[in-house]
Amino acid sequence: MIEFSYLLSQREGKLGSPEKPLSDLGLLGYRAYWAEKIVETVLVAGEEISVDEIAQATSITHADVMNTCVPCLPCRPARTFYRSY
């Protein structure tokens, strides 16, 4: 169901996000989906990709991309997989 809603968003050329507020389990489900799609997109892109490029490729809003990625960043500044948009 989550993937279907994002496929519709991609077809319409829009960025999508679930209706808020989300339940705790709903948020876990969306974060798992977002993380999977973001990792796939980063791997395909190669070395560097911006938040905007991730958002456009996945139809996930910039805020949802950032909220998914920030907890995954290393503690020290190293090579990051996004740059400001």
PDB file as gemmi writes it, atoms N, CA and C in Angstrom:
CRYST1    1.000    1.000    1.000  90.00  90.00  90.00 P 1                      
ATOM      1  N   MET A   1       0.814  -1.177   0.000  1.00  0.00           N  
ATOM      2  CA  MET A   1       0.000   0.000   0.000  1.00  0.00           C  
ATOM      3  C   MET A   1       0.869   1.258   0.000  1.00  0.00           C  
ATOM      4  N   ILE A   2       1.939   1.259   0.805  1.00  0.00           N  
ATOM      5  CA  ILE A   2       2.836   2.409   0.853  1.00  0.00           C  
ATOM      6  C   ILE A   2       3.471   2.624  -0.516  1.00  0.00           C  
ATOM      7  N   GLU A   3       4.004   1.567  -1.086  1.00  0.00           N  
ATOM      8  CA  GLU A   3       4.670   1.685  -2.381  1.00  0.00           C  
ATOM      9  C   GLU A   3       3.708   2.161  -3.456  1.00  0.00           C  
ATOM     10  N   PHE A   4       2.481   1.677  -3.433  1.00  0.00           N  
ATOM     11  CA  PHE A   4       1.486   2.079  -4.418  1.00  0.00           C  
ATOM     12  C   PHE A   4       1.231   3.584  -4.359  1.00  0.00           C  
ATOM     13  N   SER A   5       1.127   4.141  -3.156  1.00  0.00           N  
ATOM     14  CA  SER A   5       0.875   5.579  -3.032  1.00  0.00           C  
ATOM     15  C   SER A   5       2.047   6.390  -3.591  1.00  0.00           C  
ATOM     16  N   TYR A   6       3.274   5.904  -3.413  1.00  0.00           N  
ATOM     17  CA  TYR A   6       4.430   6.611  -3.959  1.00  0.00           C  
ATOM     18  C   TYR A   6       4.530   6.432  -5.466  1.00  0.00           C  
ATOM     19  N   LEU A   7       4.104   5.289  -5.981  1.00  0.00           N  
ATOM     20  CA  LEU A   7       4.065   5.111  -7.436  1.00  0.00           C  
ATOM     21  C   LEU A   7       3.074   6.089  -8.067  1.00  0.00           C  
ATOM     22  N   LEU A   8       1.945   6.305  -7.410  1.00  0.00           N  
ATOM     23  CA  LEU A   8       0.983   7.298  -7.902  1.00  0.00           C  
ATOM     24  C   LEU A   8       1.587   8.701  -7.870  1.00  0.00           C  
ATOM     25  N   SER A   9       2.288   9.019  -6.793  1.00  0.00           N  
ATOM     26  CA  SER A   9       2.938  10.327  -6.685  1.00  0.00           C  
ATOM     27  C   SER A   9       3.961  10.516  -7.801  1.00  0.00           C  
ATOM     28  N   GLN A  10       4.745   9.481  -8.091  1.00  0.00           N  
ATOM     29  CA  GLN A  10       5.738   9.566  -9.160  1.00  0.00           C  
ATOM     30  C   GLN A  10       5.058   9.785 -10.495  1.00  0.00           C  
ATOM     31  N   ARG A  11       3.987   9.083 -10.720  1.00  0.00           N  
ATOM     32  CA  ARG A  11       3.260   9.215 -11.992  1.00  0.00           C  
ATOM     33  C   ARG A  11       2.722  10.633 -12.170  1.00  0.00           C  
ATOM     34  N   GLU A  12       2.293  11.259 -11.058  1.00  0.00           N  
ATOM     35  CA  GLU A  12       1.780  12.618 -11.094  1.00  0.00           C  
ATOM     36  C   GLU A  12       2.894  13.658 -11.052  1.00  0.00           C  
ATOM     37  N   GLY A  13       4.128  13.223 -10.838  1.00  0.00           N  
ATOM     38  CA  GLY A  13       5.255  14.143 -10.764  1.00  0.00           C  
ATOM     39  C   GLY A  13       5.274  14.970  -9.496  1.00  0.00           C  
ATOM     40  N   LYS A  14       4.733  14.415  -8.407  1.00  0.00           N  
ATOM     41  CA  LYS A  14       4.652  15.125  -7.136  1.00  0.00           C  
ATOM     42  C   LYS A  14       5.427  14.373  -6.067  1.00  0.00           C  
ATOM     43  N   LEU A  15       5.808  15.115  -5.020  1.00  0.00           N  
ATOM     44  CA  LEU A  15       6.400  14.485  -3.852  1.00  0.00           C  
ATOM     45  C   LEU A  15       5.274  14.155  -2.890  1.00  0.00           C  
ATOM     46  N   GLY A  16       5.369  13.011  -2.225  1.00  0.00           N  
ATOM     47  CA  GLY A  16       4.295  12.587  -1.331  1.00  0.00           C  
ATOM     48  C   GLY A  16       4.773  12.330   0.085  1.00  0.00           C  
ATOM     49  N   SER A  17       3.807  12.343   0.978  1.00  0.00           N  
ATOM     50  CA  SER A  17       4.058  12.057   2.384  1.00  0.00           C  
ATOM     51  C   SER A  17       2.762  11.521   2.970  1.00  0.00           C  
ATOM     52  N   PRO A  18       2.854  10.672   3.965  1.00  0.00           N  
ATOM     53  CA  PRO A  18       1.619  10.142   4.551  1.00  0.00           C  
ATOM     54  C   PRO A  18       0.859  11.224   5.307  1.00  0.00           C  
ATOM     55  N   GLU A  19      -0.443  10.996   5.482  1.00  0.00           N  
ATOM     56  CA  GLU A  19      -1.231  11.920   6.300  1.00  0.00           C  
ATOM     57  C   GLU A  19      -0.736  11.850   7.736  1.00  0.00           C  
ATOM     58  N   LYS A  20      -0.708  12.993   8.358  1.00  0.00           N  
ATOM     59  CA  LYS A  20      -0.259  13.071   9.741  1.00  0.00           C  
ATOM     60  C   LYS A  20      -1.464  13.280  10.647  1.00  0.00           C  
ATOM     61  N   PRO A  21      -1.480  12.878  11.856  1.00  0.00           N  
ATOM     62  CA  PRO A  21      -0.413  12.184  12.570  1.00  0.00           C  
ATOM     63  C   PRO A  21      -0.391  10.700  12.221  1.00  0.00           C  
ATOM     64  N   LEU A  22       0.774  10.123  12.288  1.00  0.00           N  
ATOM     65  CA  LEU A  22       0.958   8.694  12.065  1.00  0.00           C  
ATOM     66  C   LEU A  22       1.022   7.981  13.409  1.00  0.00           C  
ATOM     67  N   SER A  23       0.512   6.772  13.431  1.00  0.00           N  
ATOM     68  CA  SER A  23       0.687   5.954  14.637  1.00  0.00           C  
ATOM     69  C   SER A  23       2.158   5.545  14.722  1.00  0.00           C  
ATOM     70  N   ASP A  24       2.577   5.064  15.859  1.00  0.00           N  
ATOM     71  CA  ASP A  24       3.961   4.612  16.022  1.00  0.00           C  
ATOM     72  C   ASP A  24       4.301   3.508  15.022  1.00  0.00           C  
ATOM     73  N   LEU A  25       3.387   2.558  14.853  1.00  0.00           N  
ATOM     74  CA  LEU A  25       3.635   1.467  13.903  1.00  0.00           C  
ATOM     75  C   LEU A  25       3.606   1.968  12.469  1.00  0.00           C  
ATOM     76  N   GLY A  26       2.737   2.923  12.185  1.00  0.00           N  
ATOM     77  CA  GLY A  26       2.685   3.504  10.845  1.00  0.00           C  
ATOM     78  C   GLY A  26       3.993   4.200  10.509  1.00  0.00           C  
ATOM     79  N   LEU A  27       4.526   4.955  11.457  1.00  0.00           N  
ATOM     80  CA  LEU A  27       5.790   5.642  11.251  1.00  0.00           C  
ATOM     81  C   LEU A  27       6.921   4.642  11.017  1.00  0.00           C  
ATOM     82  N   LEU A  28       6.935   3.565  11.779  1.00  0.00           N  
ATOM     83  CA  LEU A  28       7.962   2.529  11.572  1.00  0.00           C  
ATOM     84  C   LEU A  28       7.867   1.937  10.169  1.00  0.00           C  
ATOM     85  N   GLY A  29       6.656   1.691   9.717  1.00  0.00           N  
ATOM     86  CA  GLY A  29       6.458   1.142   8.380  1.00  0.00           C  
ATOM     87  C   GLY A  29       6.944   2.087   7.296  1.00  0.00           C  
ATOM     88  N   TYR A  30       6.580   3.360   7.409  1.00  0.00           N  
ATOM     89  CA  TYR A  30       7.028   4.345   6.426  1.00  0.00           C  
ATOM     90  C   TYR A  30       8.537   4.535   6.480  1.00  0.00           C  
ATOM     91  N   ARG A  31       9.115   4.612   7.665  1.00  0.00           N  
ATOM     92  CA  ARG A  31      10.573   4.799   7.761  1.00  0.00           C  
ATOM     93  C   ARG A  31      11.325   3.625   7.139  1.00  0.00           C  
ATOM     94  N   ALA A  32      10.824   2.421   7.324  1.00  0.00           N  
ATOM     95  CA  ALA A  32      11.462   1.252   6.707  1.00  0.00           C  
ATOM     96  C   ALA A  32      11.384   1.351   5.187  1.00  0.00           C  
ATOM     97  N   TYR A  33      10.224   1.737   4.667  1.00  0.00           N  
ATOM     98  CA  TYR A  33      10.056   1.897   3.222  1.00  0.00           C  
ATOM     99  C   TYR A  33      10.981   3.001   2.701  1.00  0.00           C  
ATOM    100  N   TRP A  34      10.962   4.172   3.395  1.00  0.00           N  
ATOM    101  CA  TRP A  34      11.810   5.284   2.959  1.00  0.00           C  
ATOM    102  C   TRP A  34      13.275   4.887   2.950  1.00  0.00           C  
ATOM    103  N   ALA A  35      13.730   4.236   4.013  1.00  0.00           N  
ATOM    104  CA  ALA A  35      15.139   3.839   4.106  1.00  0.00           C  
ATOM    105  C   ALA A  35      15.516   2.909   2.955  1.00  0.00           C  
ATOM    106  N   GLU A  36      14.662   1.958   2.658  1.00  0.00           N  
ATOM    107  CA  GLU A  36      14.933   1.027   1.561  1.00  0.00           C  
ATOM    108  C   GLU A  36      15.061   1.765   0.235  1.00  0.00           C  
ATOM    109  N   LYS A  37      14.128   2.651  -0.054  1.00  0.00           N  
ATOM    110  CA  LYS A  37      14.134   3.377  -1.327  1.00  0.00           C  
ATOM    111  C   LYS A  37      15.304   4.356  -1.412  1.00  0.00           C  
ATOM    112  N   ILE A  38      15.628   4.992  -0.298  1.00  0.00           N  
ATOM    113  CA  ILE A  38      16.746   5.932  -0.292  1.00  0.00           C  
ATOM    114  C   ILE A  38      18.063   5.193  -0.523  1.00  0.00           C  
ATOM    115  N   VAL A  39      18.252   4.071   0.150  1.00  0.00           N  
ATOM    116  CA  VAL A  39      19.483   3.285  -0.034  1.00  0.00           C  
ATOM    117  C   VAL A  39      19.590   2.810  -1.477  1.00  0.00           C  
ATOM    118  N   GLU A  40      18.511   2.313  -2.057  1.00  0.00           N  
ATOM    119  CA  GLU A  40      18.528   1.884  -3.464  1.00  0.00           C  
ATOM    120  C   GLU A  40      18.946   3.037  -4.375  1.00  0.00           C  
ATOM    121  N   THR A  41      18.390   4.211  -4.131  1.00  0.00           N  
ATOM    122  CA  THR A  41      18.671   5.378  -4.967  1.00  0.00           C  
ATOM    123  C   THR A  41      20.122   5.820  -4.823  1.00  0.00           C  
ATOM    124  N   VAL A  42      20.629   5.829  -3.602  1.00  0.00           N  
ATOM    125  CA  VAL A  42      22.021   6.223  -3.365  1.00  0.00           C  
ATOM    126  C   VAL A  42      22.978   5.236  -4.024  1.00  0.00           C  
ATOM    127  N   LEU A  43      22.691   3.958  -3.927  1.00  0.00           N  
ATOM    128  CA  LEU A  43      23.559   2.952  -4.537  1.00  0.00           C  
ATOM    129  C   LEU A  43      23.591   3.079  -6.051  1.00  0.00           C  
ATOM    130  N   VAL A  44      22.456   3.349  -6.654  1.00  0.00           N  
ATOM    131  CA  VAL A  44      22.392   3.503  -8.109  1.00  0.00           C  
ATOM    132  C   VAL A  44      23.128   4.771  -8.547  1.00  0.00           C  
ATOM    133  N   ALA A  45      23.027   5.826  -7.743  1.00  0.00           N  
ATOM    134  CA  ALA A  45      23.618   7.116  -8.103  1.00  0.00           C  
ATOM    135  C   ALA A  45      25.137   7.108  -8.073  1.00  0.00           C  
ATOM    136  N   GLY A  46      25.708   6.278  -7.258  1.00  0.00           N  
ATOM    137  CA  GLY A  46      27.160   6.282  -7.153  1.00  0.00           C  
ATOM    138  C   GLY A  46      27.627   7.059  -5.947  1.00  0.00           C  
ATOM    139  N   GLU A  47      28.606   7.962  -6.156  1.00  0.00           N  
ATOM    140  CA  GLU A  47      29.258   8.572  -5.014  1.00  0.00           C  
ATOM    141  C   GLU A  47      28.499   9.692  -4.334  1.00  0.00           C  
ATOM    142  N   GLU A  48      27.929  10.610  -5.065  1.00  0.00           N  
ATOM    143  CA  GLU A  48      27.278  11.761  -4.440  1.00  0.00           C  
ATOM    144  C   GLU A  48      25.900  11.994  -5.033  1.00  0.00           C  
ATOM    145  N   ILE A  49      24.959  12.319  -4.164  1.00  0.00           N  
ATOM    146  CA  ILE A  49      23.609  12.620  -4.604  1.00  0.00           C  
ATOM    147  C   ILE A  49      22.999  13.598  -3.605  1.00  0.00           C  
ATOM    148  N   SER A  50      22.229  14.532  -4.099  1.00  0.00           N  
ATOM    149  CA  SER A  50      21.644  15.543  -3.217  1.00  0.00           C  
ATOM    150  C   SER A  50      20.308  15.062  -2.661  1.00  0.00           C  
ATOM    151  N   VAL A  51      19.875  15.731  -1.620  1.00  0.00           N  
ATOM    152  CA  VAL A  51      18.563  15.437  -1.040  1.00  0.00           C  
ATOM    153  C   VAL A  51      17.488  15.672  -2.094  1.00  0.00           C  
ATOM    154  N   ASP A  52      17.620  16.739  -2.858  1.00  0.00           N  
ATOM    155  CA  ASP A  52      16.638  17.027  -3.902  1.00  0.00           C  
ATOM    156  C   ASP A  52      16.605  15.914  -4.945  1.00  0.00           C  
ATOM    157  N   GLU A  53      17.759  15.409  -5.343  1.00  0.00           N  
ATOM    158  CA  GLU A  53      17.805  14.318  -6.319  1.00  0.00           C  
ATOM    159  C   GLU A  53      17.163  13.048  -5.756  1.00  0.00           C  
ATOM    160  N   ILE A  54      17.391  12.778  -4.486  1.00  0.00           N  
ATOM    161  CA  ILE A  54      16.751  11.618  -3.852  1.00  0.00           C  
ATOM    162  C   ILE A  54      15.240  11.811  -3.839  1.00  0.00           C  
ATOM    163  N   ALA A  55      14.799  13.003  -3.433  1.00  0.00           N  
ATOM    164  CA  ALA A  55      13.362  13.287  -3.368  1.00  0.00           C  
ATOM    165  C   ALA A  55      12.710  13.128  -4.743  1.00  0.00           C  
ATOM    166  N   GLN A  56      13.339  13.678  -5.766  1.00  0.00           N  
ATOM    167  CA  GLN A  56      12.767  13.589  -7.111  1.00  0.00           C  
ATOM    168  C   GLN A  56      12.732  12.148  -7.623  1.00  0.00           C  
ATOM    169  N   ALA A  57      13.761  11.375  -7.323  1.00  0.00           N  
ATOM    170  CA  ALA A  57      13.826   9.988  -7.795  1.00  0.00           C  
ATOM    171  C   ALA A  57      12.839   9.075  -7.082  1.00  0.00           C  
ATOM    172  N   THR A  58      12.523   9.389  -5.826  1.00  0.00           N  
ATOM    173  CA  THR A  58      11.683   8.493  -5.020  1.00  0.00           C  
ATOM    174  C   THR A  58      10.278   9.029  -4.752  1.00  0.00           C  
ATOM    175  N   SER A  59      10.062  10.326  -5.007  1.00  0.00           N  
ATOM    176  CA  SER A  59       8.805  11.025  -4.674  1.00  0.00           C  
ATOM    177  C   SER A  59       8.591  11.150  -3.172  1.00  0.00           C  
ATOM    178  N   ILE A  60       9.647  10.984  -2.395  1.00  0.00           N  
ATOM    179  CA  ILE A  60       9.591  11.170  -0.943  1.00  0.00           C  
ATOM    180  C   ILE A  60       9.938  12.626  -0.664  1.00  0.00           C  
ATOM    181  N   THR A  61       9.186  13.293   0.202  1.00  0.00           N  
ATOM    182  CA  THR A  61       9.454  14.706   0.464  1.00  0.00           C  
ATOM    183  C   THR A  61      10.846  14.915   1.046  1.00  0.00           C  
ATOM    184  N   HIS A  62      11.369  16.137   0.856  1.00  0.00           N  
ATOM    185  CA  HIS A  62      12.689  16.471   1.379  1.00  0.00           C  
ATOM    186  C   HIS A  62      12.756  16.241   2.889  1.00  0.00           C  
ATOM    187  N   ALA A  63      11.712  16.636   3.595  1.00  0.00           N  
ATOM    188  CA  ALA A  63      11.697  16.469   5.054  1.00  0.00           C  
ATOM    189  C   ALA A  63      11.751  14.992   5.437  1.00  0.00           C  
ATOM    190  N   ASP A  64      11.003  14.159   4.736  1.00  0.00           N  
ATOM    191  CA  ASP A  64      11.016  12.728   5.047  1.00  0.00           C  
ATOM    192  C   ASP A  64      12.359  12.098   4.700  1.00  0.00           C  
ATOM    193  N   VAL A  65      12.994  12.557   3.611  1.00  0.00           N  
ATOM    194  CA  VAL A  65      14.338  12.067   3.272  1.00  0.00           C  
ATOM    195  C   VAL A  65      15.302  12.426   4.399  1.00  0.00           C  
ATOM    196  N   MET A  66      15.282  13.690   4.822  1.00  0.00           N  
ATOM    197  CA  MET A  66      16.196  14.126   5.879  1.00  0.00           C  
ATOM    198  C   MET A  66      15.916  13.415   7.206  1.00  0.00           C  
ATOM    199  N   ASN A  67      14.647  13.292   7.574  1.00  0.00           N  
ATOM    200  CA  ASN A  67      14.307  12.632   8.835  1.00  0.00           C  
ATOM    201  C   ASN A  67      14.695  11.158   8.833  1.00  0.00           C  
ATOM    202  N   THR A  68      14.752  10.560   7.662  1.00  0.00           N  
ATOM    203  CA  THR A  68      15.167   9.164   7.550  1.00  0.00           C  
ATOM    204  C   THR A  68      16.688   9.051   7.577  1.00  0.00           C  
ATOM    205  N   CYS A  69      17.379  10.006   6.968  1.00  0.00           N  
ATOM    206  CA  CYS A  69      18.833   9.910   6.810  1.00  0.00           C  
ATOM    207  C   CYS A  69      19.633  10.406   8.005  1.00  0.00           C  
ATOM    208  N   VAL A  70      19.163  11.419   8.668  1.00  0.00           N  
ATOM    209  CA  VAL A  70      19.948  12.022   9.755  1.00  0.00           C  
ATOM    210  C   VAL A  70      20.359  10.998  10.813  1.00  0.00           C  
ATOM    211  N   PRO A  71      19.471  10.118  11.282  1.00  0.00           N  
ATOM    212  CA  PRO A  71      19.914   9.132  12.285  1.00  0.00           C  
ATOM    213  C   PRO A  71      20.964   8.152  11.755  1.00  0.00           C  
ATOM    214  N   CYS A  72      21.109   8.055  10.433  1.00  0.00           N  
ATOM    215  CA  CYS A  72      22.047   7.097   9.839  1.00  0.00           C  
ATOM    216  C   CYS A  72      23.429   7.690   9.586  1.00  0.00           C  
ATOM    217  N   LEU A  73      23.568   9.012   9.775  1.00  0.00           N  
ATOM    218  CA  LEU A  73      24.842   9.646   9.484  1.00  0.00           C  
ATOM    219  C   LEU A  73      25.882   9.260  10.525  1.00  0.00           C  
ATOM    220  N   PRO A  74      27.130   9.142  10.091  1.00  0.00           N  
ATOM    221  CA  PRO A  74      28.197   8.823  11.045  1.00  0.00           C  
ATOM    222  C   PRO A  74      28.414   9.985  12.012  1.00  0.00           C  
ATOM    223  N   CYS A  75      28.993   9.706  13.138  1.00  0.00           N  
ATOM    224  CA  CYS A  75      29.225  10.732  14.161  1.00  0.00           C  
ATOM    225  C   CYS A  75      30.264  11.761  13.733  1.00  0.00           C  
ATOM    226  N   ARG A  76      31.196  11.371  12.929  1.00  0.00           N  
ATOM    227  CA  ARG A  76      32.209  12.315  12.473  1.00  0.00           C  
ATOM    228  C   ARG A  76      31.942  12.659  11.017  1.00  0.00           C  
ATOM    229  N   PRO A  77      32.290  13.866  10.614  1.00  0.00           N  
ATOM    230  CA  PRO A  77      32.069  14.215   9.210  1.00  0.00           C  
ATOM    231  C   PRO A  77      32.985  13.394   8.323  1.00  0.00           C  
ATOM    232  N   ALA A  78      32.402  12.654   7.477  1.00  0.00           N  
ATOM    233  CA  ALA A  78      33.146  11.857   6.507  1.00  0.00           C  
ATOM    234  C   ALA A  78      32.503  12.130   5.160  1.00  0.00           C  
ATOM    235  N   ARG A  79      32.534  11.200   4.292  1.00  0.00           N  
ATOM    236  CA  ARG A  79      31.835  11.351   3.026  1.00  0.00           C  
ATOM    237  C   ARG A  79      30.345  11.227   3.300  1.00  0.00           C  
ATOM    238  N   THR A  80      29.615  12.239   2.996  1.00  0.00           N  
ATOM    239  CA  THR A  80      28.175  12.177   3.166  1.00  0.00           C  
ATOM    240  C   THR A  80      27.542  11.894   1.823  1.00  0.00           C  
ATOM    241  N   PHE A  81      26.371  11.329   1.834  1.00  0.00           N  
ATOM    242  CA  PHE A  81      25.734  10.963   0.578  1.00  0.00           C  
ATOM    243  C   PHE A  81      24.731  12.001   0.119  1.00  0.00           C  
ATOM    244  N   TYR A  82      24.725  13.156   0.774  1.00  0.00           N  
ATOM    245  CA  TYR A  82      23.836  14.217   0.323  1.00  0.00           C  
ATOM    246  C   TYR A  82      24.525  15.557   0.502  1.00  0.00           C  
ATOM    247  N   ARG A  83      24.054  16.508  -0.225  1.00  0.00           N  
ATOM    248  CA  ARG A  83      24.517  17.878  -0.069  1.00  0.00           C  
ATOM    249  C   ARG A  83      23.275  18.752  -0.005  1.00  0.00           C  
ATOM    250  N   SER A  84      23.393  19.972   0.443  1.00  0.00           N  
ATOM    251  CA  SER A  84      22.214  20.833   0.595  1.00  0.00           C  
ATOM    252  C   SER A  84      21.563  21.082  -0.765  1.00  0.00           C  
ATOM    253  N   TYR A  85      20.289  21.336  -0.747  1.00  0.00           N  
ATOM    254  CA  TYR A  85      19.543  21.539  -1.987  1.00  0.00           C  
ATOM    255  C   TYR A  85      19.119  22.951  -2.176  1.00  0.00           C  
TER     256      TYR A  85                                                      
END                                                                             
